[in-house]
Amino acid sequence: MLEYLQQIVVLAAVAQEQHFTRAAERLGISKSQVSKQVRYLEDRLGVQLVQRNTRSVSLTEVGSRYAEYGSQLIATLDEAEAMVAGYRNEVTGKLKIGVAQSFGNTLMTRHFAKFRQAYPDLNLNINLFDHRPNLVEEGYDCWVAIHEHPPEGMVARKLADCQFKLVAAPSYLEARGTPQQLSELRHHDCITYQSRERRYDKWPFVKGGTEQVVHVSGQYTINNAPAVLEAVKAGLGIAYLATYLINEEIEKGELVELLPEWQPCLELPIYIVYPRRKHLAPKVREFVDFMLQEVGDPPIWDRHHE
């Protein structure tokens, strides 16, 4: 029985990491031992669980479903460890955090440094991405998400609401002119953000209680918000960007706010999301409390707690 438990936990780690070497590092065993355990499990079950190639691994359909049970075992073990750590009130070990990429590239670095100073025995594993993760299967303790719809079955605590501005570089405005009406945006190069899950080419605005949505287009569609910022600073077009990315550039004169009488009104909340646990690990509890306290100071955005 113990051998079987080891095999399914190894498979779950492979499923989460999509790589034998990273799974081995996570489990603290050798890569060859990971490969052997997966092979023994496949031989015992009589099915192929993993598809291997030279760079990475992926799971077959039955392998993915079987690995889910291993993920549940790991989650149960983590909760048991959290229960004991809660009695000792220890903030130690590794905290695996997913962060919305644009947010992590700008504001989060200084917050992580401050949190780490408060808890020097804690190791932070920070992952920046824009997709919607499976927190349990991928082994995340929490996710700082800029997302309209946090995942069901998780605890999602709202940190703030993003505020937006319409901006362009002085060089672009000199070359193409400054729009005076929202309708003129249709005739300008507008830099739009697009990821695997979202496409923002319909920009909402409000003035005096009247809302208007403008369908924009341009020569640049980019899947990374900081890259959109760099493109607009280079004079490649007009952008609709979160204020936490651009306040400093506006103050320096590198960007100009356009049509200020029309307030961009995209509703994009920021949540801290974590798996629902009967016993929340002290490291997760302390990080959540820290984020609720630290993130969202004006004038970057208007802060709203739930």
C-alpha positions, -999 to +999 in steps of 0.1 A: +000+000+000+028+025+009+045+018-025+012+025-043+008+058-024+043+069-034+036+061-071+004+081-073+020+111-055+049+110-079+024+109-109+006+139-094+038+159-092+046+150-128+011+162-138+016+195-120+051+202-132+048+187-167+084+177-164+103+148-147+132+170-135+110+196-119+088+169-104+120+153-089+131+187-075+097+192-059+097+158-043+133+158-033+142+126-052+162+119-083+148+122-119+155+085-125+134+076-094+105+096-107+107+079-141+109+045-124+079+051-102+058+062-131+069+032-151+061+008-122+027+024-119+020+020-156+031-016-155+009-023-124-022-006-139-016-019-174-022+015-191-001+043-204-003+073-181+024+096-194+034+106-230+072+114-230+093+135-254+127+150-252+117+183-236+086+176-215+059+152-206+022+152-209-004+129-194-029+107-213-066+111-205-066+083-180-033+095-166-048+130-159-078+115-142-057+092-121-034+120-111-063+140-098-066+114-069-029+119-062-034+157-061-062+151-035-038+131-014-013+159-015-039+184-006-050+163+023-014+160+035-009+197+031-040+203+052-027+179+079+006+197+080-012+231+081-032+219+111-001+210+130+017+242+119-014+261+131-009+247+166+027+260+165+018+291+146+048+287+124+053+307+092+079+285+075+084+263+044+076+273+008+048+295-003+039+290-040+021+321-053+007+328-087+004+364-097-012+382-127+018+390-149+014+428-152+007+432-115+037+410-106+060+429-129+052+463-113+038+465-078+043+431-062+081+430-061+083+455-032+054+439-014+071+405-016+103+420-002+084+435+027+066+402+034+098+383+032+115+406+058+087+399+082+090+361+077+127+353+070+122+315+073+097+315+045+107+307+009+086+324-018+080+306-051+065+333-074+050+325-108+038+352-132+012+343-158-021+356-172-040+323-176-065+308-151-047+281-131-060+250-113-047+259-079-049+224-063-036+204-093-007+229-099+002+231-062-004+268-056-010+281-021-027+313-035-032+333-066-032+371-069-056+374-098-069+403-120-100+385-132-137+392-135-147+357-124-126+340-097-127+302-098-156+284-081-149+263-050-121+286-039-120+314-014-117+347-032-111+379-012-113+411-031-083+434-028-092+463-051-107+474-084-084+484-112-089+519-125-080+527-162-070+557-183-068+563-221-033+573-230-008+580-258+027+592-262+034+628-273+052+615-304+021+596-315-002+626-310+022+649-329+021+625-358-015+615-358-033+643-339-052+642-306-087+627-307-114+651-295-143+627-295-147+590-286-158+582-322-124+594-335-107+564-318-120+542-346-096+561-370-066+557-347-041+529-342-053+514-309-030+489-291-052+461-278-045+434-252-053+398-260-045+367-240-056+330-242-088+339-222-095+376-230-096+401-258-100+438-251-109+455-283-142+470-270-133+499-246-161+511-223-164+547-211-188+567-190-196+604-187-224+619-166-241+585-162-240+578-200-220+547-210-205+542-244-184+514-258-160+519-287-149+490-308-112+498-316-086+483-338-050+488-348-017+473-360-007+459-326-024+432-305-002+422-275-007+395-249+012+412-221+002+445-204+037+458-197+045+452-234+014+472-243+028+500-221+062+499-238+045+500-272+024+530-264+055+548-249+072+541-282+045+560-300+029+530-317-007+539-308-033+547-282-039+523-252-065+517-225-043+507-195-046+502-158-035+532-138-010+512-117+010+507-149+010+543-161+007+568-133+044+574-131+047+578-169+019+604-169+036+624-142+069+624-162+051+635-193+060+603-212+023+596-217-007+619-221-042+612-208-068+615-235-105+625-233-104+629-195-141+639-195-149+602-205-139+579-176-128+544-187-151+521-168-138+486-174-147+465-143-116+445-135-113+434-098-082+421-081-086+391-059-064+369-037-076+334-043-067+303-023-081+267-019-108+263+008-092+245+037-106+235+071-071+243+085-055+272+067-017+271+069-002+300+089+019+310+059-012+314+037-032+332+064-004+357+070+001+363+033-036+369+027-038+393+057-007+411+045-021+415+010-054+428+023-036+454+044-009+465+019-024+464-016-046+491-030-033+522-014-046+553-032-041+568-057-033+536-076-068+524-074-099+527-052-098+501-025-129+480-017-128+452+008-153+424+011 
